[in-house]
Structure formats: C-alpha cells, structure tokens
Amino acid sequence: MLTLEQKATNYDTMRHIERVRNLIGEFVSDLLRRAAAHDQSKLESPEVEAFTEYTPKLAACTYGSPEYESFRTAMKPALDHHYARNPHHPEFHKHGVDDMTLLDVLEMFADWKAASERHYDGNILKSIEKNADRFGLSPQIVRILENTAKAMGYL
C-alpha cells in the first residue's frame, strides 16, 4: 500500500510524463505542418523553371563539386527566392544555422538526406561534412547530425 507521500509523488510524476507527451506532440504537429508545406515555393516562378532545368544536371554530378557549384551559380536568382521563403535553409537567416530553431534543423536534416538520395553518388555523411564547412557548423551539431543519421539507419 502506498503512503500519501508516495501517491503524491506518483501523481506529480504522471503529470510530468503527460506534460512531456503533450510538448512532444506540439513538436510533431509542427513537423507535420512543415512536411506538408516543405519547399512549396519550388512549384512557382522563378523557382519552377530553374529546378526543372537544373535538377537532372545536379543529380548527375557530385554534391559540392565545381560542376555542382557552377549550376548553383546559374540558379542564383531562383535559389535566392527559395532561400528567402524557407527557414529550414541557413541562408534564410541572418546568422545562418545559429539563428535556426531545432525544428528548422530537423527539416534541414531531412532535406539534406532527401537531396543526397537524388545524387548518383549521394551520401548523407558526405553532405553533412560538406555542409559543415559551407555553413560553419560547430563540431557539436555535426556530431548530432551524424548520430541522427546512424540512429535513423541512414548509414
């Protein structure tokens, strides 16, 4: 038989567990909203024209290669439009990843994984490595992204 003190502690523990569940639910709801809206700007001008032309070209080259970067340069007006409308891109934020939310980072990670699958030689770990340099990611966030890729079975 539980004492009054044990019952009170159990009640507090159950309230805490329920609160954490609710807070995680808020994250899940936001992630589902983001999933539904992800990259919708790619379906409108000026992005749709650029992505229609360059997506096959980008897929046929190595991410971060000089050829890849030349395509990105040619796409600059469309990319600027895209980055200005999508906060999961570091370019959206004045201080890049440092200004992002955890939810932005999760969407960014999913975007990087999906993008790596479009390249004939794509690899999420290589993408993380190249983007660490490109965006000045801290070793800590790089390790978290790598750990996530492993935990999700992407390696």
N, C-alpha and C positions, 0 to 999 in steps of 0.2 A: 504494500500500500504506500502510495506517495504522500510525502508530507505536503503541507500547504506551500512551503518554500519551493519544493521540487515542482509542484503543479504550476506555480507562478513562473518559475524558470522555463518549464516546458512551454507554457503559453507564450512567453516572450520569444523563445526560440522559434516556435511555429509562426509567430507574426513576422519575425525576421526572414525566415525561409520564404514565406508568402510575398514579402516585400521584394526580395531579390528576384523571385519569379516574375513579378509584375514589372520590375525595372528591365529585366532581360527581355520581356515581352515588348516593351517600348522600343528597344534596340531592333528586335526582329521586325516590328511593324515598320520602322523607318527603313530598314534594309529592304523589305518587300516593296515599299514605295519607290525606293531608289532603283530596284531591279526593274520595275515596270516602266520607269522613266529613263533608264540608262541610255545615254547617247542619242536621244530622240532628235537632237539638232543635226545629226548626220543625215537625216532624211529630208532636210530643207536646204535651199540655196543659201550660201555658196558651197556648203559642205558636200551635198549630194553629188555634185558634178566632180569635185576633186576626189572624193572617196571612190566613186565609180571608176575613174580613170586610174587612180594610183593603188588601190587595194591589191589588185593582182600583181602589180610591179613590186610592191612592198613585200608581199608574201613570197616572192621568188628570190629575195635577197636576204642576206644576214642582217639581223637587227643590229643597229649601231655602226654598220659598215659605211665606208664612204659613199657607196651607191645608195644605201638607205638614207643617209643624211642628205644627199642631193635631191632625192624625192621629197623629203620633208621640206627642204628649202623651196622647191617648186610649189608645194602645197601651203606655203606660209599664210596667205590670206584666209584660206579655209580653216587652217589649224588655229589661227588667232581667233577666228569666230567661234570655233569649237571650244577652245580653252576658256574663253570668256563666259561660256554658258554652262560649264560643267565643273563643279567644285571638287570632283574626285581627281582632277588634274592639278599637279603642283603649280602649273603656270597660271591657274585661276587666281592664286593667292599672292599677295604682295611679297611675302616671305616664304613662298613655296610650301614644302611639307610642314615647316614649323607652324604655319597658320591653319593647318588642316585639323579636322576633328578625327576621332577614332573611326567614326562611320565613313568619313571621306577616305581614310586609309584602307579600310576594308574593301570599299568599292574599287579603289585604285588597284589593290592587290588582285582582286577578281578580274579587273580589266587587263592587268599585265599577264595573268595566267591565260586568259582567253586569247589575247593578242599573240602570246608565244605559240599557241596552238595553230595560228594561221601561217606561221613561217615554216618552210620546209625543214629548217634546222633549228626550230624554236626550242627553247629550254627555259623554264621559269627561273632556275638558279642563275643562268647567264643574264636573263633580263634583270633580275634583282641586282646583280653585280654591276651591270652597265648603268642602270638607273641610280644606283648608289653614287656613282661618280657624277652622272648627269645632274642629279638633284641635290648633291651634297648630303646624303643621308648619313646619320650617325651610325657607328658600329652597332649600337644597341637596337635601333629599328631594323637594320639589315638582319641581325640575328633573329629578331622576332619574325620577320617575313620569311626567312629560311626555315625557322622552326614550324611556322604555319604551313609552308609548302610540304614539309615532311609529315606533319600531323594529318594533313588532308590527303596524303597518299599521292601527291603530285610528282614524286621523285621515283 
